Amino acid sequence: MIVRRLTGRSTGGAVSPAWDGITDSGGGATGGAYTWRLTAHPRDGRGPDLTLSGAMTLG
């Protein structure tokens, strides 16, 4: 189940995503274990997407 989907653009090579614990519906997420995935698409449209993932605990 997706709790929050963040989208954006980067004008440079560095990306610093952050999540404040707020869900897509606007409420606070419950404490517990969460996994995340970041997918970056090449700016010029050439080559494969870069996907990173990890886990975190909220609360």
C-alpha positions as CSV (number, residue, x, y, z in Angstrom):
1,M,0.0,0.0,0.0
2,I,1.4,3.4,-0.9
3,V,1.2,5.8,2.0
4,R,2.7,8.9,0.3
5,R,3.8,9.6,-3.3
6,L,6.3,12.5,-3.7
7,T,7.2,13.8,-7.2
8,G,9.5,16.6,-8.3
9,R,12.2,17.8,-10.5
10,S,15.9,18.3,-10.0
11,T,17.9,21.0,-11.9
12,G,21.2,19.4,-10.9
13,G,22.7,16.0,-10.2
14,A,21.9,16.0,-6.4
15,V,18.5,14.9,-5.1
16,S,17.5,15.2,-1.4
17,P,14.1,13.6,-0.9
18,A,12.4,14.0,2.5
19,W,9.2,12.7,4.1
20,D,7.5,14.5,7.0
21,G,5.4,11.6,8.0
22,I,2.2,13.0,6.4
23,T,0.1,10.6,4.2
24,D,-1.4,11.4,0.9
25,S,-4.8,12.0,2.7
26,G,-3.2,14.7,4.9
27,G,-3.1,12.7,8.2
28,G,-0.1,11.6,10.1
29,A,1.3,8.1,9.4
30,T,1.2,5.6,12.2
31,G,4.5,4.5,13.8
32,G,6.1,1.4,12.4
33,A,8.3,0.1,9.6
34,Y,8.1,1.6,6.1
35,T,9.9,0.9,2.9
36,W,10.7,3.6,0.3
37,R,11.6,3.7,-3.4
38,L,13.1,6.5,-5.4
39,T,13.0,6.4,-9.2
40,A,14.9,8.9,-11.3
41,H,14.3,9.2,-15.0
42,P,17.2,10.4,-17.2
43,R,16.8,14.1,-18.0
44,D,17.6,13.6,-21.7
45,G,15.4,10.4,-21.9
46,R,18.4,8.2,-22.8
47,G,19.3,5.1,-20.8
48,P,17.5,3.3,-18.0
49,D,15.8,4.8,-14.9
50,L,17.8,4.7,-11.7
51,T,15.9,3.1,-8.8
52,L,17.0,3.1,-5.2
53,S,15.1,1.6,-2.2
54,G,15.4,1.2,1.5
55,A,13.6,0.9,4.8
56,M,13.0,3.2,7.8
57,T,11.1,3.2,11.1
58,L,8.7,6.0,12.0
59,G,7.9,6.7,15.6
